[in-house]
Amino acid sequence: MNKTIGFQGKHADKLQIAYKAEGDGFQCNALCDSGFTWTFYFCNQPAPRDYLQIGYFPLHARILGMFDQLEEKHHNCWFDNLYLSAKFCKAAFTHPKTVRISGPTRKSGRGLPKSFIQEEVTNPADIRRVRGTVKAAVLEGDPEVTGLVAVSYYDQKPVHFLSTICEKIHWVECTKRVYCVETEQVELMRFLRLNINNDYNHDMGNVDIANQLWNYYQF
């Protein structure tokens, strides 16, 4: 998780942050589960030199440094699209703690195969035509990494995932309560969601919910 706390005063550790609603302040990366923080790394602190020297960005070097603190092997971790890339998936999998990771990824510069990327369309007829399209690719020929899967599907917009956790791809039937204009009642609506997205939504360990509540009720 990437956490920002806005701060208007002066402090040596304050960062200039133009891409967050909180504005300038303190920022850290954190490993969390069940709404609780396991460990964190402040972004103003130098990233671990050992990982920087072998070519990792400071963001990924900080995460790999936090992986060093894990007490057990074979953890599963979910990240948002700020973190995910094919290189980072391999770094986590080959880490001494063998961490498997998964999450949405940006389509440019993240190691996705070009034939697999879905481009956004804006014409309503084209959206209806491509909605539900699923593409998948599996990395082969790398002796160090097994099971690196890339999945893209078109919902309202194209969504791209990278995962070393996903073992199969299938649709999951989900339900949600919606208000029906015709009956003027709240009814149960059934819909399909790709399992890799469903797992991401439900296996973040309530971290996103805790983060949202913190934003609403901070003082």
Stockholm file with secondary structure:
# STOCKHOLM 1.0

chainA/1-219         MNKTIGFQGKHADKLQIAYKAEGDGFQCNALCDSGFTWTFYFCNQPAPRDYLQIGYFPLHARILGMFDQLEEKHHNCWFDNLYLSAKFCKAAFTHPKTVRISGPTRKSGRGLPKSFIQEEVTNPADIRRVRGTVKAAVLEGDPEVTGLVAVSYYDQKPVHFLSTICEKIHWVECTKRVYCVETEQVELMRFLRLNINNDYNHDMGNVDIANQLWNYYQF
#=GR chainA/1-219 SS CEEEEECCSCCTTCBCCSSSTTCSEEEEEEEEETTEEEEEEETTSCCCHHHHHTTCCHHHHHHHHHHTTCSSSCCEEECCTTTCCHHHHHHHHSSTTCCEEEEECCSSSSCCCGGGCCCCCCSHHHHHHHTTCEEEEECCSCTTCCCCEEEEEESSSEEEEEESSCCCCCEEEEEEEEEETTTTEEEEEEEEEEHHHHHHHHSSTTHHHHHHHHHHHCC
#=GC SS_cons         CEEEEECCSCCTTCBCCSSSTTCSEEEEEEEEETTEEEEEEETTSCCCHHHHHTTCCHHHHHHHHHHTTCSSSCCEEECCTTTCCHHHHHHHHSSTTCCEEEEECCSSSSCCCGGGCCCCCCSHHHHHHHTTCEEEEECCSCTTCCCCEEEEEESSSEEEEEESSCCCCCEEEEEEEEEETTTTEEEEEEEEEEHHHHHHHHSSTTHHHHHHHHHHHCC
//
